[in-house]
Amino acid sequence: MDLDKLLHCGDLYLPLEKEIMDEQLKRLEMLYEFNATRPSELDKRTKMLKEMFAEFGEGCYIEPPLHASWAGRNVHFGKNVYANFNLTLVDDTHIYVGDCTMFAPNVTVASAGHPILPELREQGYQYNSPVHIGKNCWIGAGTVIVPGVTIGDNTVIGAGSVVTKDIPSNVVAVGDPCRVMREIGERDREYYFKDKKIPPELLGTVK
């Protein structure tokens, strides 16, 4: 069985076949070991994640527990990606995350889906569609990102959003389903939260 072809082609398949399950269980043993590490074992965590993930760039950090269908086998992190508690990666096919993106607690990124037709679901069929998240995004707490979605660079996804369609770069988007509220603009260069102004010394660091 060509596992990569099966997982990444987008066709319907049966994920509970023995050969698939055997390989997946090996990966999940690695994930179990990662989640059992002590808070002081930072170097060990990084080494494990570099082995588990398809790509795990320099400066990345994931706060356990991490949940992932294939223990990161199909996950591609750029540099300096940060993930808070309970990131769930349904990584049956590729999930791409750009540099400096942040995940708040309890975010789910799903690349696997099931057909609407009940008779096919009853048989256990599944399909996969990749997810792309750009550079320097902030994904708010409790967000769910469904298969096939692309989120552009610098975008902020508000807490509790369900992202069912592509979201462009340089916007704030929120809701269920997630919709663009506004573009990131000049006011954001002056205020960081409501009426809280960015300190002048920090503004000097902004290009």
C-alpha positions in Angstrom: 0.0 0.0 0.0 1.3 3.4 -0.9 0.3 5.2 2.2 1.2 8.7 1.1 -0.7 8.4 -2.1 -3.8 7.1 -0.3 -3.8 9.9 2.4 -3.0 12.8 0.1 -4.9 12.1 -3.2 -8.3 13.3 -1.9 -10.1 10.1 -2.8 -12.5 8.2 -0.5 -10.8 5.4 1.4 -11.3 3.2 4.5 -9.0 4.5 7.3 -9.6 1.4 9.6 -7.8 -1.0 7.3 -5.2 -3.0 9.3 -2.1 -1.7 7.4 -3.2 1.9 8.0 -4.1 1.4 11.6 -0.8 -0.4 12.4 1.2 2.5 11.0 -0.9 5.1 12.8 -0.6 3.3 16.1 3.2 3.5 15.9 2.9 7.3 15.4 0.5 7.6 18.3 2.9 5.9 20.6 5.4 8.7 19.9 2.7 11.3 20.6 1.9 9.6 23.9 5.5 9.8 24.9 5.6 13.5 24.0 2.6 14.3 26.1 4.2 12.5 29.1 7.3 14.7 29.1 8.0 16.8 32.1 7.8 20.7 31.9 11.6 20.9 32.3 12.3 18.6 29.4 12.2 21.3 26.7 15.1 20.0 24.7 13.6 16.5 24.7 10.2 17.9 23.5 11.8 19.8 20.6 13.8 16.7 19.5 10.7 14.5 19.6 8.6 17.0 17.6 11.3 17.3 14.9 11.1 13.5 14.6 7.3 13.4 14.7 6.4 16.3 12.3 6.9 16.5 8.6 8.6 19.9 9.2 9.2 21.6 12.5 11.1 24.9 12.1 13.5 26.5 14.5 12.0 28.3 17.5 8.7 26.4 17.4 7.0 25.5 20.7 4.0 23.3 21.5 2.5 23.2 25.0 1.3 19.7 25.8 -1.1 18.1 25.6 -1.0 17.9 21.8 -3.6 15.8 20.0 -2.9 14.6 16.4 -4.3 11.8 14.3 -0.9 10.9 12.9 1.3 12.6 15.6 2.3 15.3 13.2 3.4 13.1 10.3 1.7 15.4 7.8 2.2 18.7 9.6 4.5 21.4 8.3 5.4 24.1 10.8 7.6 27.1 9.7 9.8 29.0 12.1 8.7 30.3 15.5 5.2 28.8 15.5 3.6 28.7 19.0 0.8 26.5 20.1 -0.9 26.7 23.5 -2.7 23.8 25.3 -4.8 21.3 23.5 -4.0 21.9 19.9 -5.8 19.2 17.9 -4.4 18.4 14.5 -6.4 16.0 12.4 -3.4 15.5 10.2 -4.6 12.7 7.9 -3.2 14.8 5.1 -1.0 17.9 4.9 -1.4 20.9 7.3 0.8 23.8 6.5 1.5 26.6 9.0 3.6 29.6 8.2 6.3 31.3 10.3 5.4 33.1 13.6 1.8 31.9 13.6 0.2 31.5 17.1 -2.5 29.1 18.2 -4.5 29.9 21.4 -5.8 27.0 23.6 -8.2 24.4 22.3 -7.8 25.1 18.5 -8.8 22.3 16.1 -7.3 22.1 12.6 -9.0 19.2 10.6 -7.8 17.9 7.3 -10.1 14.8 7.3 -13.8 14.6 6.4 -16.5 12.1 5.7 -19.1 11.9 2.9 -22.6 13.4 3.5 -24.2 10.3 2.1 -25.2 8.2 5.2 -24.6 4.8 3.5 -21.0 5.7 2.8 -20.4 7.0 6.3 -21.9 3.8 7.7 -19.1 1.9 5.9 -16.5 4.2 7.4 -15.3 6.1 4.3 -13.1 9.2 4.7 -11.5 11.7 2.5 -8.7 14.3 3.2 -8.1 17.8 2.0 -5.1 19.9 3.0 -5.2 23.1 5.2 -3.0 26.1 4.7 -2.4 28.7 7.4 -0.2 31.7 6.5 2.6 33.5 8.2 2.1 35.6 11.4 -1.5 34.6 12.0 -3.2 34.5 15.4 -5.8 31.7 15.7 -8.1 32.5 18.7 -9.1 30.1 21.4 -11.6 27.4 20.5 -11.3 28.0 16.8 -12.2 25.1 14.4 -10.7 25.0 10.9 -12.2 22.5 8.6 -10.6 20.6 5.7 -9.5 22.4 2.5 -9.4 25.9 4.1 -6.7 28.5 3.4 -6.0 31.4 5.8 -3.8 34.2 4.5 -0.8 35.9 6.1 -1.1 38.2 9.1 -4.8 37.4 9.7 -6.4 37.2 13.1 -9.2 34.6 13.6 -11.4 35.5 16.6 -12.0 33.1 19.5 -14.7 30.5 18.9 -14.7 30.8 15.2 -15.6 28.0 12.8 -13.6 28.5 9.6 -15.4 26.8 6.7 -14.2 29.0 3.8 -10.9 30.6 2.8 -10.0 33.8 4.7 -7.7 36.4 3.0 -4.5 38.0 4.3 -4.4 41.0 6.6 -7.9 40.8 8.1 -9.7 40.2 11.3 -12.3 37.5 10.9 -14.7 35.9 13.4 -17.9 33.9 13.8 -19.7 30.7 13.0 -19.3 30.5 10.1 -16.2 32.7 10.2 -16.5 36.0 8.2 -14.2 38.9 7.6 -15.0 41.8 10.0 -12.5 44.3 8.7 -9.0 44.8 7.3 -6.0 45.4 9.6 -5.5 49.1 9.3 -4.0 52.3 10.6 -5.9 52.2 13.9 -4.1 48.9 14.7 -0.8 50.8 14.4 -1.9 53.0 17.3 -4.0 50.7 19.6 -3.3 47.1 20.6 -6.5 46.4 22.5 -9.7 48.6 22.7 -8.4 52.0 23.9 -5.0 50.8 25.0 -2.3 52.6 23.0 0.9 50.9 21.8 3.8 52.4 23.8 5.9 54.8 21.7 9.1 52.7 22.3 7.4 49.7 20.7 6.2 51.7 17.8 9.8 52.4 17.0 10.3 48.6 16.4 7.4 48.5 13.8 8.4 48.8 10.1 
